[in-house]
Amino acid sequence: MTHGEKGGCCGGSSANTDKKGECCDTNKGGCCNGSSGKLITILSVAVAIGALAYAASKDGGAPMSMAAKPKIDVSSLIKGEDSVVATLNGKEIKKSDVALAIKDLGANVPAENIDQILPAFLEQYINLQLINEAAAKEGILKDPEVQTQIVSSQDQIIRAAYLRKMFDGKLTEESIKAAYKAKYEDQPMPQEVKASHILVDDEATAKDMIAKLNAGANFAKLAEENSKDPSAKRGGDLGYFVQTDMVKEFGDAAFAMPVGSVSKEPVKTQFGWHVIKLEDKRQRTKPSFEEAKATLEQEARQAMLDAKLNELRSAAKIEVKGPAQPAGAAPEAAPAAGGEVPPAVPAAAPAAAPVAPEAVATPPAQ
């Protein structure tokens, strides 16, 4: 169990987490005690990276961090009085200001432990504000590229917040267990094969590869030297896959071959000509609930997102024009599953069309 899973103050795995998942116990040398430099180092790096992450105020002058902020419930950030811990050019810096900055930089420090980490981070916080002020004085905020980045960042934050709200409370343990039962317990597991391939541009070259293999050449070496697929660096190894993971011609050919054989004739697909070596066949192993849980949650989020996109698209008027419009086709809405998913949302990608060469898609990891 990681710190992150326990909501620990380091937001990730930590050697300081004891067997019970306890965190921030200063008597145990936890990650929030005064002697620990790990979190400070993480925050210092975050400050260096995010020092110019500012937002516009109404007058386009001071950065948001030094301007008036919306009122928030400080009890979620600190315990006790929200005292002034420093002043900077006459402006007060409160304990909650520093606590909020620590939270924004990704550290999950419980409110009752903020007093231990705050003194060490205060200097970093002041540095952050000084850089923000300097950037504002130089008019960085008026740079058109910066304005574009601010709008883009704002859009991402809004999308992520909207989707978090949409997902909130929808993914229960019961619903995930029901999905596991439907996908694994109520369905037979498919057969899968392990194969390697050599992908070339023309049939003559593919036949030459087969002739060399029949004469005793090493398949992996030929793949490394001749295949145009990225799997060439692994001797053409594609790993295990089910038949529908690949384009039909490739999947049909691979699953019809006996284990240990090489295709007698080249297999043509839209990507070129393939020489296939079939290395193993087996029934796909059923994962445990814990092993499948993360993927099932992702699939549930994606299903909810797809449903919402279908709803939004059906209510919107979408007309595709210009270069995005296929030649000879009438303008029409794009498929609903093709909608945008903000990077902040941990959702699974929509299913792609089956492919053979790794240059287009890698078979799912086992």
C-alpha positions in Angstrom: 0.0 0.0 0.0 1.5 3.3 -1.0 1.3 6.6 0.8 -0.8 8.0 -2.0 -3.4 5.2 -1.5 -3.6 6.1 2.1 -3.9 9.8 1.5 -0.5 10.2 3.1 1.3 13.6 3.2 3.9 12.7 0.6 1.3 11.8 -2.1 3.2 8.7 -3.2 5.1 5.7 -2.0 7.5 6.4 0.8 9.9 4.4 2.9 8.5 6.4 5.9 5.1 4.8 5.7 4.8 2.1 8.4 2.9 -1.2 8.0 -0.3 0.4 9.2 -0.2 3.1 6.6 0.3 5.8 9.3 1.8 9.0 8.1 3.2 12.2 9.5 3.8 10.8 13.0 6.8 12.9 14.1 7.7 10.4 16.8 8.2 7.8 14.1 10.3 9.9 11.8 7.5 10.3 9.4 7.7 12.4 6.2 6.3 15.6 7.8 8.7 15.9 10.7 11.2 18.7 10.9 14.2 16.5 10.1 12.9 15.2 6.8 14.2 16.9 3.7 12.4 14.7 1.2 9.2 16.7 0.9 11.1 20.0 1.0 13.2 18.9 -1.9 10.1 17.9 -3.9 8.4 21.2 -3.1 11.6 23.1 -4.0 11.7 21.5 -7.4 8.0 22.2 -7.9 8.6 25.9 -7.1 11.5 26.1 -9.6 9.2 24.6 -12.3 6.1 26.6 -11.4 7.6 29.9 -10.4 6.1 31.7 -13.4 2.7 30.0 -13.1 0.6 33.2 -12.6 -2.8 34.3 -13.6 -4.3 37.6 -14.7 -6.2 39.9 -12.3 -9.0 42.1 -13.6 -6.6 45.0 -14.4 -4.0 42.8 -15.9 -1.5 44.0 -13.3 -0.5 42.0 -10.2 -0.4 38.2 -10.4 -3.3 36.4 -8.8 -1.1 35.0 -6.0 -0.6 38.6 -4.7 -4.0 39.9 -5.6 -7.3 39.3 -3.7 -8.2 35.6 -3.6 -11.6 34.1 -3.4 -12.5 33.1 0.2 -11.9 29.5 1.0 -12.5 27.2 4.0 -9.1 27.5 5.6 -10.0 24.7 8.1 -9.3 22.2 5.3 -5.7 23.6 5.1 -4.7 24.4 8.6 -5.8 23.8 12.2 -6.2 26.7 14.7 -5.8 30.4 14.0 -4.9 31.7 10.5 -2.0 33.8 11.7 0.2 36.1 9.7 3.6 34.3 9.3 5.4 37.0 7.2 5.0 40.2 5.2 6.3 40.9 1.8 6.6 44.4 0.6 3.9 45.4 3.0 1.5 42.5 2.1 0.6 40.0 4.7 1.3 36.3 4.1 -1.0 34.1 6.2 -0.5 30.5 7.2 -3.3 29.4 4.9 -1.6 31.1 1.9 1.5 28.9 2.4 -0.6 25.8 3.1 -2.6 26.4 -0.1 0.6 26.8 -2.1 1.9 23.5 -0.7 -1.4 21.8 -1.7 -1.3 23.3 -5.2 2.2 21.9 -5.7 0.9 18.4 -5.1 1.8 17.6 -1.6 -1.0 16.1 0.5 -0.2 17.5 3.9 -2.9 17.0 6.5 -4.1 20.3 8.1 -2.9 19.1 11.6 0.6 18.7 10.2 1.0 22.0 8.3 2.9 23.6 11.2 5.7 21.2 11.0 6.4 21.7 7.2 5.4 25.4 7.0 8.6 27.0 8.4 10.9 25.1 6.0 8.7 26.0 3.0 8.1 29.6 3.8 11.3 30.8 2.2 10.4 28.9 -1.0 6.9 30.5 -0.9 8.4 34.0 -0.6 10.8 33.2 -3.5 7.7 32.2 -5.5 6.0 35.5 -4.8 9.1 37.6 -5.6 9.3 35.9 -9.0 5.6 36.5 -9.6 6.0 40.2 -8.8 9.1 40.6 -11.0 7.3 38.9 -13.9 4.3 41.3 -13.4 6.5 44.4 -13.4 8.2 43.3 -16.6 4.8 43.0 -18.3 5.1 39.3 -19.0 1.4 39.0 -18.5 0.7 41.0 -21.6 2.7 38.7 -23.8 0.1 37.2 -26.3 1.7 33.7 -26.0 1.4 33.9 -22.2 -2.2 35.0 -22.5 -2.9 32.0 -24.7 -1.3 29.6 -22.3 -3.3 31.1 -19.4 -6.5 30.6 -21.2 -5.5 27.1 -22.1 -4.6 26.2 -18.5 -7.8 27.7 -17.3 -9.8 25.6 -19.8 -8.0 22.4 -18.6 -8.7 23.2 -14.9 -12.4 23.8 -15.6 -12.7 20.6 -17.7 -11.0 18.6 -15.0 -13.2 20.0 -12.3 -16.3 19.4 -14.3 -15.4 15.8 -15.0 -14.4 15.2 -11.3 -17.8 16.4 -10.3 -19.4 14.2 -13.0 -17.5 11.1 -11.7 -17.9 11.9 -8.0 -19.8 9.1 -6.2 -20.5 7.2 -9.4 -17.8 4.6 -9.0 -18.7 2.5 -6.1 -17.1 -0.8 -5.0 -20.4 -2.6 -5.9 -20.5 -1.2 -9.4 -16.9 -2.1 -10.1 -17.5 -5.7 -8.7 -20.5 -5.9 -11.0 -18.4 -4.9 -14.0 -15.8 -7.5 -13.0 -18.4 -10.2 -12.9 -19.8 -9.2 -16.3 -16.4 -9.0 -18.0 -14.6 -11.9 -16.4 -16.7 -14.2 -14.3 -19.6 -14.4 -16.8 -17.5 -14.6 -19.9 -14.9 -17.2 -21.1 -11.4 -15.9 -21.5 -10.2 -15.6 -25.1 -7.3 -17.5 -26.6 -4.2 -15.5 -27.2 -1.0 -16.1 -29.1 2.6 -14.8 -28.9 4.1 -13.9 -32.2 6.9 -12.1 -33.9 6.9 -10.5 -37.4 9.0 -9.0 -40.0 7.3 -6.1 -41.9 8.6 -5.0 -45.3 7.3 -2.9 -48.2 6.9 -5.5 -50.9 6.1 -9.2 -51.5 9.4 -10.0 -53.1 11.3 -8.9 -50.1 9.0 -10.8 -47.8 9.5 -14.0 -49.8 13.2 -13.5 -49.7 12.9 -13.4 -45.8 11.0 -16.7 -45.8 13.6 -18.3 -48.1 16.4 -17.2 -45.7 14.5 -18.5 -42.7 13.9 -21.9 -44.4 17.6 -22.0 -45.0 18.3 -21.6 -41.3 18.5 -17.8 -40.8 17.8 -16.4 -37.3 14.3 -14.8 -37.2 15.1 -12.1 -34.6 18.3 -11.1 -36.5 16.4 -10.8 -39.8 13.7 -8.7 -38.1 16.3 -6.4 -36.5 18.0 -5.8 -39.9 15.0 -5.7 -42.2 11.7 -5.0 -40.5 10.3 -1.4 -40.7 8.2 -1.9 -37.6 9.4 -0.5 -34.2 9.2 -4.1 -32.9 12.4 -4.7 -35.0 14.5 -3.6 -32.0 13.1 -6.6 -30.1 13.6 -9.0 -32.9 10.0 -8.5 -34.1 8.4 -9.6 -30.9 4.8 -8.5 -30.5 4.1 -10.2 -27.2 0.8 -11.9 -26.5 -2.4 -10.7 -28.2 -6.0 -11.9 -29.0 -7.1 -12.2 -32.6 -9.2 -9.0 -32.6 -6.2 -6.9 -31.4 -4.8 -7.1 -34.9 -6.1 -6.2 -38.4 -8.1 -9.1 -39.8 -5.5 -10.5 -42.3 -2.8 -10.6 -39.7 -5.0 -11.9 -36.9 -6.5 -14.7 -39.1 -3.1 -15.8 -40.3 -1.4 -15.8 -36.9 -4.2 -17.8 -35.2 -4.3 -20.4 -38.0 -0.6 -21.2 -37.6 0.8 -24.1 -35.5 3.1 -23.1 -32.6 6.7 -22.9 -33.7 6.0 -22.3 -37.4 6.8 -19.4 -39.7 4.3 -18.3 -42.3 4.8 -20.1 -45.6 3.6 -17.2 -47.6 3.8 -13.4 -46.9 0.7 -11.9 -45.3 -0.5 -8.7 -46.9 -2.2 -5.9 -44.8 -2.6 -2.2 -45.3 0.7 -1.7 -43.6 2.8 -3.9 -45.9 3.9 -7.5 -46.2 4.4 -9.6 -43.0 6.4 -12.7 -42.3 5.0 -14.2 -39.0 6.5 -16.5 -36.5 4.0 -18.1 -34.1 5.7 -18.8 -30.7 2.9 -19.8 -28.3 -0.8 -20.3 -27.8 -2.7 -20.1 -24.5 -5.9 -19.2 -22.9 -5.8 -15.7 -21.5 -5.5 -15.8 -17.7 -8.4 -14.3 -15.7 -7.1 -11.4 -13.6 -8.1 -11.1 -9.9 -10.5 -8.3 -8.9 -7.7 -6.3 -7.4 -5.6 -6.6 -10.6 -8.5 -5.6 -12.8 -9.9 -2.9 -10.5 -8.0 0.1 -11.9 -8.7 -0.8 -15.5 -12.4 -1.4 -14.8 -12.6 2.0 -13.1 -11.0 3.6 -16.1 -13.4 1.9 -18.4 -16.4 3.1 -16.3 -15.1 6.6 -16.4 -14.7 6.4 -20.2 -18.2 5.0 -20.6 -19.6 7.9 -18.5 -17.6 10.4 -20.6 -18.7 8.9 -23.9 -22.4 9.0 -22.7 -22.0 12.7 -21.7 -20.3 13.5 -25.0 -23.1 11.8 -27.0 -25.6 13.9 -25.0 -23.7 17.1 -25.6 -23.1 16.5 -29.2 -26.7 15.6 -29.9 -27.7 19.0 -28.4 -25.0 20.9 -30.4 -24.8 22.0 -34.0 -21.5 20.8 -35.3 -20.3 21.5 -38.9 -16.9 20.4 -40.0 -15.3 22.6 -42.7 -12.1 23.2 -44.5 -9.1 20.8 -44.4 -10.8 18.7 -41.7 -13.6 17.8 -44.2 -12.9 14.5 -46.1 -12.9 15.0 -49.9 -16.3 14.5 -51.5 -18.1 14.1 -48.2 -20.8 16.3 -46.8 -20.1 18.1 -43.5 -21.2 16.1 -40.5 -20.5 15.7 -36.9 -17.4 13.7 -35.8 -18.0 10.4 -33.9 -19.0 11.0 -30.3 -16.1 8.9 -28.9 -13.6 11.3 -30.5 -14.2 14.1 -27.9 -11.5 15.8 -26.0 -10.4 14.3 -22.6 -8.4 16.7 -20.4 -5.0 15.3 -19.3 -5.9 15.7 -15.7 -8.6 13.0 -16.0 -7.4 9.5 -15.4 -9.6 7.9 -18.1 -9.0 5.0 -20.5 -8.6 5.9 -24.1 -11.4 4.9 -26.5 -10.8 1.6 -28.3 -8.7 1.9 -31.4 -9.2 0.0 -34.7 -7.4 -3.4 -34.7 -3.9 -3.1 -36.1 -1.0 -5.4 -36.9 2.3 -3.5 -36.9 3.5 -1.8 -33.7 4.1 1.3 -35.7 0.4 2.1 -35.4 -0.5 0.5 -32.1 1.1 -1.8 -29.5 -0.9 -4.9 -28.5 -2.4 -4.5 -25.0 0.1 -5.3 -22.2 -0.7 -8.4 -20.2 
